[in-house]
Amino acid sequence: MKRKNTHLTDKQIEQYKKVLLATQTKILTNIGHMESDNLNSHKDAAGDLSGYSLHMADVGTDNYDRELALDFVGNEQAILYEIEKSLERINAGTYGVCEMYGTPIPKKRLDAIPWTPFCKEAAEKIEKERGRG
């Protein structure tokens, strides 16, 4: 693996790769369980859709729970995407380099968010610009 402008050792990069792959596996498992639970919660043992509530308050709660689960899955899928991009950066030799400024991302930040493509300053700038839009 050829590294470009990164401050991380091969050993550190390999460790981040292991963390990224483990996180990816965990998220995929969580999404699978959530999808399975959500599908099965609407059917009884006979496969009927009698799991749906007839009481309006229960229907509202069920809908809220489903929306919450969908939001969670959406967030997890966004992280999966960033993990994939991070693995690509590892293969390209650019992992740990801010995509906006080309500067090293501090190890402390990578330890907290190993899939981040940005240093703190770049992430703050992006958030600030999103707030304006």
C-alpha positions in Angstrom: 0.0 0.0 0.0 1.5 3.3 -1.1 0.8 6.1 1.4 0.4 9.7 0.5 0.9 12.5 3.0 -0.2 10.5 5.9 1.2 10.6 9.4 0.1 7.2 10.4 2.3 4.1 10.5 1.4 0.9 8.6 0.6 -0.7 11.9 -1.7 2.1 12.9 -3.5 2.0 9.5 -3.9 -1.8 9.8 -5.4 -1.3 13.3 -7.9 1.3 11.9 -8.8 -1.1 9.1 -9.6 -3.8 11.6 -11.8 -1.4 13.6 -13.6 -0.3 10.4 -14.2 -3.9 9.3 -15.5 -4.8 12.8 -17.8 -1.8 12.9 -19.0 -2.6 9.4 -19.9 -6.2 10.4 -21.6 -5.0 13.6 -23.7 -2.4 11.7 -24.7 -5.0 9.0 -25.8 -7.4 11.8 -27.8 -4.7 13.6 -29.5 -3.7 10.4 -30.4 -7.3 9.6 -31.8 -7.8 13.1 -33.8 -4.6 12.9 -35.2 -5.5 9.5 -36.1 -9.0 10.7 -37.7 -7.7 13.9 -39.7 -5.0 12.1 -41.0 -7.6 9.5 -41.8 -10.2 12.1 -43.5 -7.8 14.6 -46.4 -7.5 12.2 -47.2 -11.2 11.9 -48.4 -13.6 14.5 -47.2 -17.3 14.6 -49.7 -18.2 11.9 -48.2 -15.5 9.6 -51.3 -13.3 9.8 -51.0 -9.6 10.1 -53.1 -9.6 13.3 -50.0 -8.1 15.0 -51.3 -4.8 13.8 -53.1 -2.9 16.6 -56.7 -1.9 16.4 -56.5 0.8 19.0 -55.5 4.2 17.6 -53.0 4.9 20.3 -51.2 1.6 19.7 -51.2 2.3 15.9 -49.6 5.6 16.6 -46.9 4.0 18.8 -46.3 1.3 16.3 -45.8 3.9 13.5 -43.5 5.9 15.7 -41.4 2.9 16.5 -41.2 2.0 12.8 -40.1 5.5 11.9 -37.5 5.5 14.6 -36.2 2.2 13.3 -36.0 3.5 9.8 -34.2 6.6 11.0 -31.7 4.4 12.8 -31.2 2.2 9.8 -30.7 5.3 7.6 -28.0 6.6 10.0 -26.3 3.3 10.1 -26.3 3.1 6.3 -24.7 6.5 6.1 -21.9 5.3 8.5 -21.5 2.1 6.3 -21.0 4.4 3.3 -18.3 6.3 5.1 -16.7 3.1 6.2 -16.5 1.9 2.6 -15.0 5.2 1.6 -12.4 4.9 4.4 -11.4 1.4 3.3 -11.0 2.8 -0.2 -8.8 5.6 1.2 -6.7 2.9 3.1 -6.2 1.1 -0.2 -5.3 4.4 -2.0 -2.9 5.3 0.7 -4.8 8.5 1.7 -6.4 7.4 4.9 -6.0 9.9 7.8 -5.7 12.8 5.4 -8.4 15.5 5.4 -10.2 15.5 2.1 -10.9 19.2 2.3 -7.5 20.6 3.5 -5.1 17.8 2.7 -3.8 17.9 6.2 -3.3 15.0 8.6 -6.4 14.1 10.7 -5.3 13.9 14.3 -5.1 10.4 15.7 -7.4 11.4 18.6 -10.1 12.3 16.0 -9.6 9.0 14.1 -9.8 7.1 17.4 -13.2 8.7 18.0 -14.5 8.5 14.4 -12.4 6.2 12.4 -14.5 6.7 9.2 -14.2 10.5 9.2 -12.8 12.0 6.0 -12.3 15.4 7.6 -10.3 17.1 10.2 -12.3 18.9 12.9 -11.9 22.3 11.2 -13.2 21.0 7.9 -16.1 19.2 9.6 -17.1 22.3 11.5 -17.0 24.4 8.3 -19.2 21.8 6.5 -21.7 21.9 9.4 -21.7 25.7 9.4 -22.4 25.8 5.7 -25.2 23.2 6.0 -26.8 25.4 8.7 -26.9 28.4 6.2 -28.4 26.3 3.4 
